[in-house]
Amino acid sequence: MSTHDLNGSNGQQIAPTSQLQDQVKTDAAALANQAKHDLDSIGQRAKEDVRKLGNDVGEKLTEATDQVRSFAGDQKDLAAGQINGIAVAISKVANELTGNDQRVVARYARDIASGLSTVGRTIEERDVDDLMGLAQDFGRKQPVAFLGAAVLAGFVASRFALASNLRRTTKSSAESEEATASNASAPGTTQPMGGQ
């Protein structure tokens, strides 16, 4: 079995030439530099991709936040208008109660109307972030009252939704009956008789 161990044909050992050693060192250094350059390039591209992705996410988050703020602002204005409307209605009830010699109840009604009016003005004048801060502070300081107010608000909202739905259903039923009646009385139309 013969081994190949850099021995010459006459058994003398051949030493690698310095030129060959220099070439191997140069090639190894070039390969190491190329690998380092490739890794740096990949790292730089990854950083750019992450930065771009972060910017895209930030833009989308800002856009979504703006949409939520806009919606919340619209709802805030709607709620303020409804609260002020309720305050006006309670004030009218208080005036009627005063006229009916029920001054004590009228005073309570005026106090409630005044409180609602103050709440309505506060909601109109403050932005959504301020209102959230006020609600959080109130919830921390008066947790029982906060939960009670939340339950009451939920009850009022459900009653309002129920009444709105009933009103919508009644209106569409009335329109349907009106359309049927107008078709029945239109000239030139015939009505089937006896279910025929």
C-alpha positions as CSV (number, residue, x, y, z in Angstrom):
1,M,0.0,0.0,0.0
2,S,1.5,3.2,-1.0
3,T,1.0,6.5,0.6
4,H,1.3,9.8,-0.9
5,D,3.3,11.9,1.5
6,L,5.1,14.4,-0.6
7,N,8.0,12.1,-1.0
8,G,9.8,12.2,-4.3
9,S,10.3,9.1,-6.4
10,N,13.7,8.5,-4.9
11,G,12.3,8.8,-1.3
12,Q,13.5,12.4,-0.7
13,Q,11.0,14.7,1.0
14,I,10.0,17.7,-1.1
15,A,9.4,20.8,0.9
16,P,6.5,23.0,-0.2
17,T,7.7,26.1,-2.0
18,S,7.4,29.4,-0.3
19,Q,5.5,30.6,-3.4
20,L,2.8,27.9,-2.9
21,Q,2.6,28.8,0.8
22,D,2.2,32.5,-0.1
23,Q,-0.5,31.7,-2.6
24,V,-2.4,29.6,0.0
25,K,-2.2,32.4,2.6
26,T,-3.3,35.0,0.0
27,D,-6.2,32.8,-1.1
28,A,-7.2,32.1,2.5
29,A,-7.0,35.8,3.4
30,A,-9.1,36.7,0.3
31,L,-11.7,34.1,1.2
32,A,-11.9,35.3,4.8
33,N,-12.2,38.9,3.6
34,Q,-15.0,37.9,1.1
35,A,-16.8,36.0,3.8
36,K,-16.5,39.0,6.2
37,H,-17.7,41.3,3.5
38,D,-20.7,39.0,2.7
39,L,-21.6,38.8,6.3
40,D,-21.4,42.6,6.7
41,S,-23.6,43.0,3.7
42,I,-26.2,40.6,4.9
43,G,-26.1,42.2,8.3
44,Q,-26.5,45.7,6.8
45,R,-29.4,44.5,4.6
46,A,-31.1,42.9,7.6
47,K,-30.8,46.1,9.6
48,E,-32.3,48.1,6.7
49,D,-35.1,45.6,6.4
50,V,-35.8,45.8,10.1
51,R,-35.7,49.6,10.1
52,K,-38.0,49.7,7.1
53,L,-40.4,47.3,8.7
54,G,-40.3,49.3,11.9
55,N,-41.1,52.5,9.9
56,D,-44.0,50.7,8.1
57,V,-45.4,49.4,11.3
58,G,-45.0,52.8,12.9
59,E,-46.9,54.5,10.0
60,K,-49.7,51.9,10.1
61,L,-50.0,52.3,13.9
62,T,-50.1,56.0,13.6
63,E,-52.7,55.8,10.9
64,A,-54.8,53.4,13.0
65,T,-54.4,55.6,16.1
66,D,-55.6,58.6,14.1
67,Q,-58.6,56.7,12.8
68,V,-59.5,55.6,16.4
69,R,-59.0,59.1,17.7
70,S,-61.3,60.5,15.0
71,F,-63.9,57.9,15.7
72,A,-63.7,58.5,19.4
73,G,-63.9,62.2,18.8
74,D,-67.1,61.8,16.8
75,Q,-68.6,59.5,19.4
76,K,-67.5,62.0,22.1
77,D,-69.4,64.8,20.3
78,L,-72.4,62.6,19.8
79,A,-72.5,61.6,23.5
80,A,-72.1,65.3,24.6
81,G,-75.0,66.3,22.4
82,Q,-77.2,63.5,23.8
83,I,-76.3,64.3,27.4
84,N,-77.0,68.0,26.8
85,G,-80.4,67.0,25.2
86,I,-81.2,64.9,28.3
87,A,-80.3,67.8,30.6
88,V,-82.7,70.1,28.6
89,A,-85.5,67.5,28.8
90,I,-85.0,67.1,32.6
91,S,-85.0,70.9,33.0
92,K,-88.4,71.0,31.2
93,V,-89.7,68.3,33.5
94,A,-88.4,70.3,36.5
95,N,-90.3,73.3,35.3
96,E,-93.5,71.3,34.9
97,L,-93.0,69.8,38.4
98,T,-92.6,73.3,39.8
99,G,-95.9,74.3,38.2
100,N,-97.6,71.3,39.8
101,D,-96.5,72.2,43.3
102,Q,-93.8,69.5,43.5
103,R,-90.9,71.8,44.3
104,V,-88.8,69.2,46.1
105,V,-88.8,66.8,43.2
106,A,-88.3,69.8,40.8
107,R,-85.2,70.8,42.8
108,Y,-83.8,67.3,42.5
109,A,-84.6,67.3,38.8
110,R,-82.8,70.7,38.3
111,D,-79.8,69.4,40.2
112,I,-79.6,66.4,38.0
113,A,-80.1,68.5,34.8
114,S,-77.4,70.9,36.0
115,G,-75.0,68.0,36.7
116,L,-75.7,66.5,33.3
117,S,-75.2,69.9,31.6
118,T,-71.8,70.2,33.3
119,V,-70.9,66.7,32.2
120,G,-72.0,67.5,28.6
121,R,-69.9,70.7,28.6
122,T,-66.9,68.9,30.0
123,I,-67.2,66.2,27.3
124,E,-67.5,68.9,24.6
125,E,-64.5,70.9,25.8
126,R,-62.0,68.2,26.5
127,D,-60.3,65.9,24.1
128,V,-60.5,62.1,24.2
129,D,-57.2,61.6,26.0
130,D,-58.2,64.1,28.8
131,L,-61.6,62.3,29.2
132,M,-59.8,58.9,29.4
133,G,-57.6,60.3,32.1
134,L,-60.5,61.7,34.0
135,A,-62.4,58.4,33.8
136,Q,-59.3,56.5,35.0
137,D,-58.8,58.9,37.9
138,F,-62.5,58.6,38.9
139,G,-62.3,54.8,38.6
140,R,-59.3,54.7,40.9
141,K,-60.7,57.1,43.5
142,Q,-64.3,55.9,43.4
143,P,-64.4,52.3,42.1
144,V,-67.9,51.5,43.4
145,A,-69.4,54.7,41.9
146,F,-67.4,54.0,38.6
147,L,-68.9,50.5,38.4
148,G,-72.4,51.8,39.2
149,A,-72.0,54.5,36.5
150,A,-70.8,51.8,34.0
151,V,-73.8,49.6,34.8
152,L,-76.2,52.6,34.5
153,A,-74.6,53.6,31.2
154,G,-74.9,50.1,29.9
155,F,-78.5,49.9,30.9
156,V,-79.3,53.3,29.3
157,A,-77.4,52.3,26.1
158,S,-79.3,49.0,25.9
159,R,-82.7,50.7,26.4
160,F,-81.7,53.3,23.8
161,A,-80.7,50.6,21.3
162,L,-83.9,48.6,22.0
163,A,-86.1,51.7,21.5
164,S,-84.3,52.7,18.3
165,N,-84.7,49.2,16.9
166,L,-88.4,49.2,17.9
167,R,-88.9,52.6,16.3
168,R,-87.2,51.4,13.1
169,T,-89.3,48.2,13.0
170,T,-92.5,50.1,13.5
171,K,-91.5,52.6,10.9
172,S,-90.7,50.0,8.3
173,S,-94.0,48.1,9.1
174,A,-96.0,51.3,8.6
175,E,-94.2,52.0,5.3
176,S,-94.9,48.4,4.2
177,E,-98.6,48.7,5.1
178,E,-98.8,52.1,3.4
179,A,-97.3,50.7,0.2
180,T,-99.7,47.7,0.2
181,A,-102.7,50.1,0.7
182,S,-101.5,52.4,-2.1
183,N,-101.2,49.4,-4.5
184,A,-104.6,48.1,-3.6
185,S,-106.3,51.5,-4.3
186,A,-104.4,52.2,-7.5
187,P,-106.6,52.5,-10.5
188,G,-106.5,49.7,-13.0
189,T,-105.3,47.1,-10.5
190,T,-107.3,44.1,-9.7
191,Q,-107.4,42.3,-6.4
192,P,-107.7,38.5,-6.2
193,M,-111.0,37.5,-4.7
194,G,-111.5,34.8,-2.2
195,G,-107.8,33.8,-2.2
196,Q,-107.8,33.0,-6.0
